[in-house]
Amino acid sequence: MNDLGWRFAGFEYSPHTGLRRGGVQIPVGPQARQLLELLLEAKGGVVSKAEIGARLWPGRPPSDDSIDRCAYLLRKPLREAGYGDLIATAYGRGLSLRAKVEVVDSDLETARPPEECLSSRTLDLWQATYELAGNCTRDGFERAQEAVAAAAQRDETSPAVWSLSAIIAASRVSAGYLRPAEAAEIIEKDAGRALVLAPGFPAALAVLGWARATLLARPADGLAMLDRAVARDPRYGRARAFRSWAFVSLDRLTDAIDEIEAGLHVSPHDRAHLNMRAWLELCNGNLDGSATLADQGLRTRPDATYLTSVLAIVASLSGRHQEAERTARDALMLSPGHPILMAVLAYVLAVAGDRSAAEATLAAAHDGEQVAPPHLFTAAAQLALGKPDDAAQTLRRGRDEGCPWFAFAPYDPRLAALQEDIGRLRAERNSFAG
């Protein structure tokens, strides 16, 4: 199977390159991909429920609802790409594909300069290397930025170097180590420089698309750039994490989850994907599922401190206050002084009723003009401290200043009491944008 590729109804698919139409990548989650492969192998024949279960859920029989859900996750992208329902249901039997299937060579990628593909995949490795070295601390980010600056001095013509500089700026603003306006400026400049050197360079398109979708509140514009990045290099995993964030900005939470699943398929050890997957499940209202994903992710990447914070938030929301505090402090031991982790600790302390410790922790999280928790996390702590007006004002500042985390405000269970305020803020922003 892994040596084969297929064409059907205007689409191309292989296990290596995923699903495409007209050279454009179509995001499909891991289980939906497995189902598609079964249907393609059958070449229009009916694939029984037993065969589907054996491939997708080995060792345990799936429910009909599970199979129906997986079929929906495959039907949806096919339909949105311009076709009707290509998946036929043979009631009581299984599923089949309503299309002629042609077996082709597995290399279905559009020709691109080999150095471009290599640079994008190497970029993932560089990203992981600097994360492991700096562990997302302020000093670690500064060391990473210095290393990239030195590389740029040695080779100003490398689009990968300029792209990595922009990606570090995105990581810094996401963590609370850089103001959104400054981050947007750096990303526009450095990613733009990479695109001058190599038009269509996937890493530059991806980070610039994320900045426009979040920092500049232009999600449709940003998503278009991210679509181009994934189409250019579907194996560049970081574009998936950026695109998932853009989907949230467009109120497409289910698509965001599917996209990060696709990212995990190509980059299963990427910390950004593991963090985002557990966080999105929390935003989806599934506390137990979020905790399970966080535990699984930590077994893969013990340095993924955001996952520890997710566990702390879940414990706090579930009333397990001692566990929440212990878990939040464990995260800070791995990344001392991290603004988000400090704000999460302040939140769990406030929920537990330790008001003075919570206020002191939240104050300590703000270190000068540059270092401060993203507004979403500050607002959650303020609300837990019984300051809803302060929390609402913090979210307003986050919207106005371009805080990338503002996109998650409608979904963050800690902010449930502020949903009317959040709705007004979003309506105002959309009115301004219009």
C-alpha positions in Angstrom: 0.0 0.0 0.0 2.7 2.5 0.9 4.2 2.3 -2.7 0.9 3.2 -4.3 -0.9 6.5 -5.1 -4.3 7.0 -6.6 -6.3 9.5 -8.7 -10.1 9.8 -8.4 -12.7 12.4 -9.2 -10.1 15.1 -9.8 -8.2 14.3 -6.6 -4.7 12.8 -6.0 -3.8 10.8 -2.9 -0.8 9.0 -1.6 0.2 8.1 2.0 3.3 10.2 1.5 1.8 13.5 0.2 -1.8 13.3 1.5 -4.9 14.4 -0.4 -4.6 17.1 -3.2 -6.7 18.6 -5.9 -5.1 20.8 -8.5 -1.9 20.9 -6.6 -3.6 22.3 -3.5 -3.4 20.3 -0.2 -6.8 19.2 1.2 -6.5 18.7 5.1 -7.7 15.3 6.2 -7.3 13.8 9.7 -5.4 10.6 10.3 -8.4 8.3 10.7 -10.2 9.8 7.7 -7.0 9.2 5.7 -7.0 5.5 6.7 -10.6 5.2 5.7 -9.8 6.8 2.3 -7.0 4.4 1.8 -9.3 1.5 2.4 -11.9 2.8 -0.1 -9.2 3.5 -2.7 -7.8 0.0 -2.3 -11.3 -1.4 -2.9 -11.6 0.6 -6.2 -15.3 1.2 -5.8 -16.1 -2.0 -4.0 -17.9 -2.0 -0.6 -15.6 -2.0 2.4 -17.3 -3.8 5.3 -17.7 -2.4 8.8 -15.5 -5.2 10.0 -12.7 -4.2 7.6 -13.0 -0.6 8.6 -12.9 -1.5 12.3 -9.8 -3.8 11.9 -7.8 -1.0 10.2 -8.9 2.0 12.2 -9.6 0.6 15.6 -7.4 -2.5 15.9 -8.2 -4.6 19.0 -11.6 -3.2 19.8 -14.8 -3.2 17.8 -16.0 0.3 16.9 -19.6 1.6 17.3 -21.6 2.5 14.2 -21.4 6.1 15.5 -17.6 6.0 15.4 -17.6 4.8 11.8 -20.3 7.4 10.8 -18.2 10.1 12.4 -15.1 9.0 10.5 -17.0 8.9 7.3 -18.3 12.4 7.9 -14.7 13.7 8.5 -13.8 12.3 5.1 -17.0 13.4 3.3 -16.6 17.0 4.5 -13.2 18.0 2.9 -14.2 16.2 -0.3 -17.5 18.1 -0.5 -15.9 21.4 0.4 -13.3 20.9 -2.4 -16.1 21.1 -4.9 -17.6 17.6 -5.2 -20.8 16.1 -3.9 -21.0 13.1 -1.6 -18.3 10.7 -2.9 -18.8 8.3 0.0 -21.7 5.9 -0.5 -23.3 4.0 2.4 -24.3 0.4 1.8 -26.7 0.1 4.7 -25.9 -2.7 7.0 -22.8 -3.6 5.0 -20.2 -0.8 4.8 -19.0 2.1 2.7 -17.7 2.6 -0.9 -16.3 5.3 -3.1 -18.5 6.8 -5.9 -15.6 7.4 -8.3 -13.3 5.6 -10.8 -10.0 5.0 -9.1 -6.7 5.0 -11.0 -3.5 3.6 -9.5 -0.5 5.9 -10.2 3.1 6.4 -9.0 3.3 7.4 -5.4 5.3 10.6 -6.0 2.4 12.9 -6.7 4.1 16.1 -5.5 4.3 19.1 -7.7 7.9 19.6 -8.8 9.7 22.1 -6.5 13.4 22.8 -6.0 14.7 20.1 -3.7 16.5 22.6 -1.5 13.2 24.2 -0.7 11.7 21.0 0.6 14.8 20.2 2.5 14.9 23.7 4.1 11.3 23.5 5.3 11.8 20.1 6.9 15.1 21.1 8.4 13.3 24.1 9.9 11.2 21.8 12.0 14.4 20.3 13.3 16.0 23.7 14.1 12.8 24.7 15.9 12.9 21.6 18.1 16.6 22.1 18.8 16.3 25.6 20.1 13.2 24.6 22.1 15.0 21.8 23.8 18.0 24.1 24.5 16.1 27.1 25.8 13.0 25.3 27.2 10.9 28.4 26.2 12.5 30.6 28.9 13.2 34.2 28.2 17.0 33.5 28.1 16.4 30.6 25.8 14.5 32.7 23.3 17.3 35.3 23.5 19.9 32.7 22.8 17.9 31.4 19.9 17.5 34.9 18.5 21.2 35.5 18.8 22.0 32.3 17.0 19.7 33.1 14.1 21.1 36.6 13.9 24.6 35.1 13.6 23.5 32.7 10.9 21.9 35.6 9.0 25.2 37.5 9.1 27.0 34.6 7.6 24.3 34.0 4.9 21.9 36.8 4.2 20.5 34.9 1.2 19.0 32.0 3.2 15.1 32.1 3.3 15.2 29.5 6.0 17.2 31.7 8.4 14.9 34.7 7.9 11.9 32.4 8.3 13.2 31.0 11.5 13.8 34.5 12.9 10.1 35.2 12.2 9.0 31.9 13.8 11.0 32.7 17.0 9.2 36.1 17.1 5.8 34.2 16.9 6.9 31.9 19.7 8.0 34.8 21.9 4.7 36.7 21.5 2.7 33.5 22.1 4.6 33.0 25.4 4.3 36.6 26.5 7.9 37.6 25.9 7.2 40.1 23.1 4.4 42.7 22.5 2.1 41.8 19.6 2.8 45.0 17.6 6.6 44.4 17.8 6.2 40.7 16.9 4.0 41.6 13.9 6.7 44.1 12.7 9.5 41.5 13.0 7.5 38.8 11.3 6.4 41.0 8.4 10.0 42.1 7.9 11.8 38.8 8.2 9.2 36.6 6.6 8.9 39.2 3.8 12.6 39.1 3.3 12.5 35.3 3.0 9.7 35.6 0.4 11.7 38.1 -1.7 14.6 35.5 -1.7 12.3 32.5 -2.4 8.7 33.4 -3.5 6.4 30.8 -2.1 8.8 29.6 0.6 6.5 27.5 2.9 7.9 28.5 6.3 7.7 32.2 5.5 4.2 31.9 4.1 3.1 30.0 7.2 4.4 32.3 9.9 3.3 35.4 8.0 -0.1 33.9 7.5 -0.4 33.2 11.2 0.6 36.8 12.1 -2.0 38.2 9.8 -4.7 35.9 11.0 -4.0 36.6 14.7 -1.8 39.6 15.5 -3.4 41.7 12.7 -6.9 40.3 13.0 -7.1 39.4 9.3 -7.9 35.7 9.5 -9.2 35.2 6.0 -6.1 36.8 4.5 -3.9 34.8 6.9 -5.6 31.5 6.1 -5.1 32.0 2.4 -1.4 32.3 2.9 -1.4 29.2 5.2 -3.3 27.2 2.6 -0.5 28.1 0.1 2.2 27.1 2.6 0.6 23.6 3.1 0.1 23.1 -0.6 3.7 23.9 -1.2 5.1 21.5 1.4 2.5 19.3 3.1 5.3 17.7 5.2 6.2 21.0 6.9 4.4 20.4 10.2 4.6 23.9 11.7 2.3 25.2 9.0 -0.4 22.9 10.4 -0.1 24.4 13.9 -0.3 27.9 12.5 -3.3 27.1 10.3 -5.1 25.4 13.2 -4.8 28.7 15.1 -6.1 30.6 12.1 -9.2 28.3 12.0 -10.0 29.2 15.6 -9.8 32.9 14.6 -12.5 32.1 12.1 -14.7 30.2 14.6 -13.9 26.9 13.0 -12.9 24.9 16.1 -13.7 21.5 14.5 -11.5 22.3 11.5 -8.8 23.5 13.9 -8.8 20.1 15.6 -8.7 18.2 12.3 -5.8 20.4 11.1 -3.7 19.8 14.2 -4.5 16.0 13.9 -3.0 16.3 10.4 0.0 18.1 11.8 0.5 15.3 14.3 0.4 12.8 11.5 3.4 14.4 9.8 5.2 15.6 13.0 4.1 13.4 15.9 6.9 14.6 18.2 6.4 18.3 17.6 5.8 20.1 20.8 3.5 22.8 19.3 1.2 20.2 17.9 1.0 18.2 21.1 0.3 21.4 23.1 -2.3 22.7 20.7 -4.1 19.4 20.5 -4.7 19.1 24.2 -5.6 22.9 24.5 -8.1 22.6 21.7 -9.8 19.6 23.4 -10.0 21.8 26.5 -11.6 24.5 24.5 -14.0 21.9 23.0 -15.3 21.3 26.5 -13.9 17.8 26.9 -11.9 18.0 30.2 -11.2 14.3 30.4 -10.1 14.0 26.8 -7.9 17.1 27.2 -6.2 15.6 30.3 -5.7 12.2 28.4 -4.1 14.0 25.5 -1.9 16.0 27.8 -0.7 12.9 29.6 0.0 11.2 26.3 1.9 14.2 25.0 4.1 14.5 28.1 5.2 10.9 27.6 6.4 11.9 24.1 7.7 15.3 25.1 8.3 15.7 28.8 9.5 19.3 28.1 6.0 20.3 26.8 5.3 22.6 29.8 2.0 23.9 28.3 0.6 20.4 28.6 1.4 20.5 32.3 -0.6 23.7 32.5 -3.5 22.1 30.7 -3.5 19.4 33.4 -3.4 22.1 36.1 -6.4 23.9 34.5 -8.4 20.7 34.1 -7.7 19.8 37.8 -8.8 23.3 38.9 -12.0 23.2 36.9 -12.7 19.8 38.3 -12.3 21.0 41.9 -9.0 19.2 42.6 -7.3 22.3 44.0 -4.2 20.7 45.6 -3.5 18.7 42.5 -3.9 21.8 40.3 -1.5 23.8 42.4 1.1 21.1 42.5 0.9 20.5 38.7 1.1 24.3 38.0 4.2 24.6 40.2 5.8 21.5 38.4 5.4 23.3 35.1 7.2 26.4 36.5 10.1 24.2 37.6 10.7 23.3 34.0 10.3 26.9 32.7 10.9 29.3 35.6 9.3 32.7 35.2 7.3 31.8 32.1 4.4 34.3 31.9 1.7 31.9 30.9 2.7 29.4 33.5 2.8 32.1 36.2 -0.7 33.2 35.2 -2.0 29.7 35.3 -0.6 29.3 38.8 -2.3 32.5 39.8 -5.6 31.2 38.4 -5.5 27.9 40.2 -4.6 29.7 43.5 -7.5 32.1 43.1 -9.9 29.3 42.4 -8.7 27.5 45.5 -9.3 30.7 47.5 -5.7 31.7 48.2 -6.3 35.3 47.1 -3.1 36.9 48.4 -0.9 34.3 46.8 -2.8 34.5 43.5 -2.4 38.3 43.4 1.3 38.2 44.2 1.9 35.5 41.5 0.0 37.4 38.9 1.9 40.6 39.7 5.2 38.7 39.5 4.2 37.4 36.0 4.4 41.0 34.7 8.1 41.9 34.3 8.6 45.3 32.6 7.0 46.4 29.4 7.9 43.4 27.3 7.2 40.4 29.6 3.5 39.8 30.6 1.1 36.9 30.3 -1.1 37.0 27.2 -4.3 38.8 28.0 -6.4 35.7 27.9 -4.5 34.1 30.8 -4.4 37.3 32.9 -8.2 37.8 32.4 -8.8 34.2 33.6 -6.9 34.8 36.8 -8.6 38.2 37.3 -12.0 36.6 36.9 -11.1 33.9 39.4 -10.1 36.6 41.8 -13.6 38.1 41.6 -12.7 41.0 39.3 -15.0 40.5 36.2 -14.7 44.2 35.2 -10.9 44.1 35.3 -11.0 40.8 33.3 -13.3 42.3 30.7 -11.0 45.3 30.3 -8.0 43.0 30.0 -9.7 41.2 27.1 -10.5 44.5 25.5 -6.8 45.4 25.6 -5.9 42.0 24.2 -8.3 42.5 21.3 -7.0 46.1 20.6 -3.3 45.2 20.9 -3.5 42.1 18.8 -3.0 39.4 21.4 -3.0 36.1 19.4 -4.7 34.3 22.3 -7.8 36.4 22.0 -9.1 34.0 19.3 -9.6 31.4 22.0 -11.6 33.6 24.4 -15.1 32.3 23.2 -13.9 28.7 24.0 -11.9 29.0 27.2 -14.0 27.4 29.9 -12.3 29.6 32.5 -14.0 32.6 30.9 -17.5 31.3 30.7 -18.9 34.1 32.9 -17.6 36.7 30.4 -19.1 35.3 27.2 -21.5 38.3 26.7 -18.5 40.7 27.0 -16.5 38.6 24.7 -19.3 38.5 22.1 -19.5 42.3 22.2 -15.7 42.6 21.8 -15.7 40.3 18.8 -18.7 42.1 17.2 -17.0 45.4 17.6 -13.8 44.1 16.0 -15.7 42.6 13.1 -17.5 45.9 12.6 -14.2 47.8 12.5 -12.8 45.2 10.1 -15.8 45.6 7.8 
